[in-house]
Amino acid sequence: MNNIVIITAALLGALAIILGAFGAHAFKKILSPEKLDSFEVGVRYQMYAAITLLILGLNLSFEYQSERVAYYLITSGTLLFSLSIYFLSFAEYWKKNLKFLGPITPLGGLLMILGWIAIIIRFL
């Protein structure tokens, strides 16, 4: 399980750096400052999750259910949170109505919070 967590962390981290670079350069030309700010929030939280998962993967055994639950919640929450923000940031540019993704963002945030709570439970 440690390898899966570390690989997930590395993938999320690498993608965050790639997307951050595109946001700082290429996407500046096509997104409004407000949409670019939102996009950057998605990148930032994705990187936070990558660093967190890397620390977990290097330090936990994943013998406890709460450790595994933390991994799944943080990973799925990050995907929902960041991906929904990415798509919402581009909705105007793509001329698509993606407002249905709006409620997905806080759901992803909630899953990430629950992941942190699972870590707390593990150490209690």
N, C-alpha and C positions, 0 to 999 in steps of 0.2 A: 504493500500500500504506500510506503514511503516514496517509492519511485514514481508512482502515479501522481502523488501530491506534488512532488518536485517538478515533474514534467509539466503538470498543469500550471504551476507557478511560473515556470520558464516560458511557456506559451503565452500566458496572459501578460507577462512582463515584456516579452519581445513585441507582441502586438501593441501594447501600450506605447512603447517607444516608437514603433513605426507610425501608429496613428497620431501620436503627438507631433512627430516630425511633419507629417502631412498637414496637420492642423496649423502648425506654425508657418508653413510655407504655402503649399498648394491650395489648401482650403480657405486661406485668407482671401483669395481672389473670388471665391464663389459664395461664401457664407457671410451673413451680416455679423457685425461684432457681437450681438446678443446670441446668435446661434453658435458662433464660434466659442463664446464663453461656456455655453451649455455643453458643447462637444468636449471642451477641455475638462469639464467636471467629470464627464464619463471616463476620460482617459486617466485622470487623477485617481478616481476611485478604483479603476481597474488595476492601476499600479499598486495602490495600497493593498488590494487583495492579493496581488502577486507576491508582494513582500511578506505579507502575513502567511500565505500558504507555504512559501519557502521556509520561513522560520518554523512553522508547524511540521513540515516534512523532514526537516533536519533534526528536530528535537523530540518529536512524539513517536511512540511505538505503534499507535493506532490499534492497541489491544482493547481499549475502552470504546464503547459505543459512542459516547459523547465526543470523542476525538474524530471518529468517522463522520458523525452527524455534522460537526463543525465544518469539516472539509466540504461535504455536500451542500450545506447551506450557504457557505461563503462563495463557493464556486457558482452554484445556480443563481444566487442572489446577484452576484457580479455580472453574470451574463444577462440576466433580465434587466438590471439597472443600466449598465453601460450600453448594451445593444439598443435598448429602447431610446436612450438619449441620442445615440448616434443616428438612428433612423429619424427621430423627431427633428434633429438638427438639419437634416437634409430634405425634409418633407417639402419645404417651400421651394427649394432649388429644383427638386424633382417634380414639382407641381402635383403632389399627391396629398390626399387627406389621410394622415396617419394619426389623427387625434385619438383613435382607439388605443394607441400605445401609451397614452398619458397615464392611465392607472397601473401600467406594468412597472413603471419606474419606482413608485413607492413600494410596490410589492417586492421588487428586487432589493430595495433598501431594508425592508423588514426582514427578508431572509438573511441578509448580511448581519443585521443586528442579532437575530436568533443564533447565527453561527458564533458570534462573540459570546453570547450567553451560554452556548454549549461548551465553550472553552472555560468559562467561569465555573460551570457545573463540574467539569472534569477535575478542576483543582480544588473544589470544595470537598 
